Amino acid sequence: FDRILLDAPCSGTGVVRRHPDIKWLRREADIAPMAQRQSALLAALWPLLRPGGRLLYATCSILREENDGVVRRFLAAQPDAGLASPPAGWPAWLRSVDGLGWQALPGDAGTDGLYYALMARGPD
């Protein structure tokens, strides 16, 4: 594929204002297994991306363990993966997270909390 969007299953901590039940349904112990699942999905999708392709990793979480933590580990383990510059028109209100993606917190520009990392696959 030339482009892949991974809207990863996550804790949903960025959408608590619209789904207050998340506060009662999620436990701290849920986060590590969720991050492992996200990492497994990235690893499974990456081989399907052609060299030069782009993969957008997205969550509705505000937790670093599910966001830049997953991306950091993936990039360290995947030699042909790198971060890509955002396309023109990328929302200016998204803030950089240690150069490993972009995040909005709940309420930023009227949005829920979210995270994106745009990765590019290098040549084989």
Secondary structure, 3 states (H helix, E strand, C coil): CCEEEEECCCCCHHHCCCCCCHHHHCCHHHHHHHHHHHHHHHHHHHHHCCCCCEEEEEECCCCHHHCHHHHHHHHHHCCCEEECCCCCCCCCCCEECCCCCEEECCCHHHCCCEEEEEEEECCC
